[in-house]
């Protein structure tokens, strides 16, 4: 990996705050073209691995529900993981993040969308996999901004 400059660290810190590229450029007093140059270089050098769109259900004209799901597999092996990740890709329209975690659970999955879509994901998706030991679902009631 290439060395990182102070301006690049500033850019990465602002991107972590969920600002878009134009907002970061404005906040750091940069021209758009300069910002895009740094952003693309950070991606090329491996400092930015990917990015995703984040949304609020109400902004999409739908009542969005948010849920976190703890999941434990019967055993973690290539075959079981492939089954799980294939299913998650099938539901990529509502699956936001998948974290591999330590402790008594194997994965933390965050989903957002219509209640019907999340219910279908749980009942016809996750619960249909034979390699799932247990799940624990938590519906988000309110997101606190701090």
ChimeraX commands (.cxc) that place a marker at each C-alpha (Angstrom):
marker #1 position 0.00,0.00,0.00 radius 0.5
marker #1 position 1.20,3.49,-0.83 radius 0.5
marker #1 position 1.94,6.11,1.81 radius 0.5
marker #1 position -1.00,8.25,2.81 radius 0.5
marker #1 position -0.97,12.06,2.92 radius 0.5
marker #1 position -2.56,14.27,5.59 radius 0.5
marker #1 position -5.23,15.48,3.15 radius 0.5
marker #1 position -6.15,11.87,2.39 radius 0.5
marker #1 position -6.60,11.16,6.11 radius 0.5
marker #1 position -8.89,14.21,6.31 radius 0.5
marker #1 position -10.89,12.91,3.34 radius 0.5
marker #1 position -11.25,9.43,4.88 radius 0.5
marker #1 position -12.37,10.90,8.21 radius 0.5
marker #1 position -15.03,13.01,6.49 radius 0.5
marker #1 position -16.25,10.08,4.40 radius 0.5
marker #1 position -16.69,8.07,7.62 radius 0.5
marker #1 position -19.15,10.77,8.71 radius 0.5
marker #1 position -21.42,9.73,5.80 radius 0.5
marker #1 position -20.78,12.88,3.80 radius 0.5
marker #1 position -20.85,12.51,0.05 radius 0.5
marker #1 position -17.86,13.44,-2.09 radius 0.5
marker #1 position -19.18,16.91,-2.96 radius 0.5
marker #1 position -19.85,17.69,0.71 radius 0.5
marker #1 position -16.35,16.54,1.67 radius 0.5
marker #1 position -14.80,18.71,-1.04 radius 0.5
marker #1 position -16.77,21.74,0.14 radius 0.5
marker #1 position -15.96,21.13,3.82 radius 0.5
marker #1 position -12.23,20.77,3.05 radius 0.5
marker #1 position -12.20,23.73,0.64 radius 0.5
marker #1 position -11.28,21.61,-2.39 radius 0.5
marker #1 position -12.38,21.79,-6.00 radius 0.5
marker #1 position -14.49,18.85,-7.15 radius 0.5
marker #1 position -11.88,17.63,-9.61 radius 0.5
marker #1 position -9.21,17.61,-6.87 radius 0.5
marker #1 position -11.52,15.67,-4.57 radius 0.5
marker #1 position -12.24,13.07,-7.27 radius 0.5
marker #1 position -8.52,12.69,-7.92 radius 0.5
marker #1 position -7.84,11.97,-4.22 radius 0.5
marker #1 position -10.89,9.69,-3.90 radius 0.5
marker #1 position -9.89,7.59,-6.93 radius 0.5
marker #1 position -6.28,7.40,-5.73 radius 0.5
marker #1 position -7.43,6.24,-2.28 radius 0.5
marker #1 position -9.53,3.53,-3.94 radius 0.5
marker #1 position -6.71,2.46,-6.24 radius 0.5
marker #1 position -4.24,2.32,-3.32 radius 0.5
marker #1 position -6.62,0.16,-1.26 radius 0.5
marker #1 position -7.57,2.69,1.43 radius 0.5
marker #1 position -11.19,2.67,0.26 radius 0.5
marker #1 position -12.39,-0.89,-0.25 radius 0.5
marker #1 position -15.95,-0.03,-1.26 radius 0.5
marker #1 position -18.90,2.16,-0.55 radius 0.5
marker #1 position -22.65,1.78,-0.38 radius 0.5
marker #1 position -25.79,3.83,-0.60 radius 0.5
marker #1 position -27.51,4.52,2.68 radius 0.5
marker #1 position -31.14,5.55,2.75 radius 0.5
marker #1 position -34.10,6.33,4.92 radius 0.5
marker #1 position -37.22,4.41,4.02 radius 0.5
marker #1 position -39.36,7.55,4.22 radius 0.5
marker #1 position -37.20,9.21,1.61 radius 0.5
marker #1 position -37.96,6.38,-0.80 radius 0.5
marker #1 position -41.71,6.84,-0.35 radius 0.5
marker #1 position -42.02,3.65,1.67 radius 0.5
marker #1 position -42.33,2.85,5.34 radius 0.5
marker #1 position -38.91,1.44,5.99 radius 0.5
marker #1 position -38.22,-0.96,8.80 radius 0.5
marker #1 position -34.73,-1.56,10.12 radius 0.5
marker #1 position -33.65,-4.78,11.78 radius 0.5
marker #1 position -30.49,-6.35,13.14 radius 0.5
marker #1 position -30.20,-10.13,13.06 radius 0.5
marker #1 position -27.74,-12.20,15.05 radius 0.5
marker #1 position -27.08,-15.51,13.36 radius 0.5
marker #1 position -25.22,-18.66,14.33 radius 0.5
marker #1 position -24.37,-21.45,11.87 radius 0.5
marker #1 position -24.25,-25.14,12.82 radius 0.5
marker #1 position -20.60,-25.03,11.81 radius 0.5
marker #1 position -18.51,-22.51,9.96 radius 0.5
marker #1 position -17.11,-24.08,6.83 radius 0.5
marker #1 position -16.88,-23.15,3.17 radius 0.5
marker #1 position -20.11,-24.92,2.17 radius 0.5
marker #1 position -22.23,-23.38,4.96 radius 0.5
marker #1 position -20.79,-19.92,4.37 radius 0.5
marker #1 position -21.42,-20.15,0.62 radius 0.5
marker #1 position -25.08,-21.08,1.22 radius 0.5
marker #1 position -25.53,-18.14,3.56 radius 0.5
marker #1 position -23.80,-15.62,1.30 radius 0.5
marker #1 position -25.70,-16.82,-1.77 radius 0.5
marker #1 position -28.94,-16.23,0.13 radius 0.5
marker #1 position -27.78,-12.79,1.29 radius 0.5
marker #1 position -26.94,-11.86,-2.31 radius 0.5
marker #1 position -30.47,-12.97,-3.34 radius 0.5
marker #1 position -31.83,-10.44,-0.83 radius 0.5
marker #1 position -29.29,-7.69,-1.57 radius 0.5
marker #1 position -32.10,-5.16,-2.02 radius 0.5
marker #1 position -32.71,-5.20,1.75 radius 0.5
marker #1 position -29.44,-6.54,3.23 radius 0.5
marker #1 position -27.28,-3.55,4.19 radius 0.5
marker #1 position -24.33,-5.02,6.08 radius 0.5
marker #1 position -23.00,-8.41,7.13 radius 0.5
marker #1 position -20.43,-8.55,9.92 radius 0.5
marker #1 position -18.50,-11.63,10.97 radius 0.5
marker #1 position -18.39,-11.37,14.77 radius 0.5
marker #1 position -16.89,-13.15,17.77 radius 0.5
marker #1 position -18.65,-14.62,20.78 radius 0.5
marker #1 position -21.66,-16.94,20.74 radius 0.5
marker #1 position -22.89,-15.60,17.40 radius 0.5
marker #1 position -21.21,-15.87,14.00 radius 0.5
marker #1 position -22.77,-12.98,12.05 radius 0.5
marker #1 position -24.57,-9.69,12.59 radius 0.5
marker #1 position -26.76,-8.74,9.63 radius 0.5
marker #1 position -28.51,-5.40,9.18 radius 0.5
marker #1 position -31.52,-5.14,6.88 radius 0.5
marker #1 position -33.87,-2.33,5.87 radius 0.5
marker #1 position -37.01,-2.28,3.79 radius 0.5
marker #1 position -40.71,-2.98,3.81 radius 0.5
marker #1 position -41.95,-5.19,6.63 radius 0.5
marker #1 position -43.21,-7.74,4.09 radius 0.5
marker #1 position -39.79,-7.99,2.45 radius 0.5
marker #1 position -37.99,-8.43,5.77 radius 0.5
marker #1 position -40.53,-11.05,6.87 radius 0.5
marker #1 position -40.03,-12.95,3.60 radius 0.5
marker #1 position -36.24,-12.76,4.09 radius 0.5
marker #1 position -36.55,-14.24,7.58 radius 0.5
marker #1 position -39.18,-16.92,6.92 radius 0.5
marker #1 position -38.47,-18.05,3.37 radius 0.5
marker #1 position -34.81,-17.11,3.38 radius 0.5
marker #1 position -32.83,-17.51,6.58 radius 0.5
marker #1 position -35.12,-20.01,8.29 radius 0.5
marker #1 position -35.12,-22.24,5.20 radius 0.5
marker #1 position -31.35,-22.81,5.42 radius 0.5
marker #1 position -30.52,-26.11,7.10 radius 0.5
marker #1 position -27.16,-24.87,8.38 radius 0.5
marker #1 position -28.63,-22.16,10.66 radius 0.5
marker #1 position -28.32,-23.03,14.35 radius 0.5
marker #1 position -30.23,-20.02,15.67 radius 0.5
marker #1 position -31.19,-16.43,14.94 radius 0.5
marker #1 position -32.12,-13.47,17.10 radius 0.5
marker #1 position -33.89,-10.52,15.49 radius 0.5
marker #1 position -34.06,-6.96,16.81 radius 0.5
marker #1 position -36.39,-4.43,15.23 radius 0.5
marker #1 position -35.07,-0.86,15.36 radius 0.5
marker #1 position -37.64,1.42,16.97 radius 0.5
marker #1 position -35.72,4.67,16.63 radius 0.5
marker #1 position -32.27,5.77,15.54 radius 0.5
marker #1 position -30.72,8.27,17.91 radius 0.5
marker #1 position -28.52,10.97,16.42 radius 0.5
marker #1 position -25.66,11.81,18.76 radius 0.5
marker link #1:1,2 radius 0.2
marker link #1:2,3 radius 0.2
marker link #1:3,4 radius 0.2
marker link #1:4,5 radius 0.2
marker link #1:5,6 radius 0.2
marker link #1:6,7 radius 0.2
marker link #1:7,8 radius 0.2
marker link #1:8,9 radius 0.2
marker link #1:9,10 radius 0.2
marker link #1:10,11 radius 0.2
marker link #1:11,12 radius 0.2
marker link #1:12,13 radius 0.2
marker link #1:13,14 radius 0.2
marker link #1:14,15 radius 0.2
marker link #1:15,16 radius 0.2
marker link #1:16,17 radius 0.2
marker link #1:17,18 radius 0.2
marker link #1:18,19 radius 0.2
marker link #1:19,20 radius 0.2
marker link #1:20,21 radius 0.2
marker link #1:21,22 radius 0.2
marker link #1:22,23 radius 0.2
marker link #1:23,24 radius 0.2
marker link #1:24,25 radius 0.2
marker link #1:25,26 radius 0.2
marker link #1:26,27 radius 0.2
marker link #1:27,28 radius 0.2
marker link #1:28,29 radius 0.2
marker link #1:29,30 radius 0.2
marker link #1:30,31 radius 0.2
marker link #1:31,32 radius 0.2
marker link #1:32,33 radius 0.2
marker link #1:33,34 radius 0.2
marker link #1:34,35 radius 0.2
marker link #1:35,36 radius 0.2
marker link #1:36,37 radius 0.2
marker link #1:37,38 radius 0.2
marker link #1:38,39 radius 0.2
marker link #1:39,40 radius 0.2
marker link #1:40,41 radius 0.2
marker link #1:41,42 radius 0.2
marker link #1:42,43 radius 0.2
marker link #1:43,44 radius 0.2
marker link #1:44,45 radius 0.2
marker link #1:45,46 radius 0.2
marker link #1:46,47 radius 0.2
marker link #1:47,48 radius 0.2
marker link #1:48,49 radius 0.2
marker link #1:49,50 radius 0.2
marker link #1:50,51 radius 0.2
marker link #1:51,52 radius 0.2
marker link #1:52,53 radius 0.2
marker link #1:53,54 radius 0.2
marker link #1:54,55 radius 0.2
marker link #1:55,56 radius 0.2
marker link #1:56,57 radius 0.2
marker link #1:57,58 radius 0.2
marker link #1:58,59 radius 0.2
marker link #1:59,60 radius 0.2
marker link #1:60,61 radius 0.2
marker link #1:61,62 radius 0.2
marker link #1:62,63 radius 0.2
marker link #1:63,64 radius 0.2
marker link #1:64,65 radius 0.2
marker link #1:65,66 radius 0.2
marker link #1:66,67 radius 0.2
marker link #1:67,68 radius 0.2
marker link #1:68,69 radius 0.2
marker link #1:69,70 radius 0.2
marker link #1:70,71 radius 0.2
marker link #1:71,72 radius 0.2
marker link #1:72,73 radius 0.2
marker link #1:73,74 radius 0.2
marker link #1:74,75 radius 0.2
marker link #1:75,76 radius 0.2
marker link #1:76,77 radius 0.2
marker link #1:77,78 radius 0.2
marker link #1:78,79 radius 0.2
marker link #1:79,80 radius 0.2
marker link #1:80,81 radius 0.2
marker link #1:81,82 radius 0.2
marker link #1:82,83 radius 0.2
marker link #1:83,84 radius 0.2
marker link #1:84,85 radius 0.2
marker link #1:85,86 radius 0.2
marker link #1:86,87 radius 0.2
marker link #1:87,88 radius 0.2
marker link #1:88,89 radius 0.2
marker link #1:89,90 radius 0.2
marker link #1:90,91 radius 0.2
marker link #1:91,92 radius 0.2
marker link #1:92,93 radius 0.2
marker link #1:93,94 radius 0.2
marker link #1:94,95 radius 0.2
marker link #1:95,96 radius 0.2
marker link #1:96,97 radius 0.2
marker link #1:97,98 radius 0.2
marker link #1:98,99 radius 0.2
marker link #1:99,100 radius 0.2
marker link #1:100,101 radius 0.2
marker link #1:101,102 radius 0.2
marker link #1:102,103 radius 0.2
marker link #1:103,104 radius 0.2
marker link #1:104,105 radius 0.2
marker link #1:105,106 radius 0.2
marker link #1:106,107 radius 0.2
marker link #1:107,108 radius 0.2
marker link #1:108,109 radius 0.2
marker link #1:109,110 radius 0.2
marker link #1:110,111 radius 0.2
marker link #1:111,112 radius 0.2
marker link #1:112,113 radius 0.2
marker link #1:113,114 radius 0.2
marker link #1:114,115 radius 0.2
marker link #1:115,116 radius 0.2
marker link #1:116,117 radius 0.2
marker link #1:117,118 radius 0.2
marker link #1:118,119 radius 0.2
marker link #1:119,120 radius 0.2
marker link #1:120,121 radius 0.2
marker link #1:121,122 radius 0.2
marker link #1:122,123 radius 0.2
marker link #1:123,124 radius 0.2
marker link #1:124,125 radius 0.2
marker link #1:125,126 radius 0.2
marker link #1:126,127 radius 0.2
marker link #1:127,128 radius 0.2
marker link #1:128,129 radius 0.2
marker link #1:129,130 radius 0.2
marker link #1:130,131 radius 0.2
marker link #1:131,132 radius 0.2
marker link #1:132,133 radius 0.2
marker link #1:133,134 radius 0.2
marker link #1:134,135 radius 0.2
marker link #1:135,136 radius 0.2
marker link #1:136,137 radius 0.2
marker link #1:137,138 radius 0.2
marker link #1:138,139 radius 0.2
marker link #1:139,140 radius 0.2
marker link #1:140,141 radius 0.2
marker link #1:141,142 radius 0.2
marker link #1:142,143 radius 0.2
marker link #1:143,144 radius 0.2
marker link #1:144,145 radius 0.2
marker link #1:145,146 radius 0.2
view
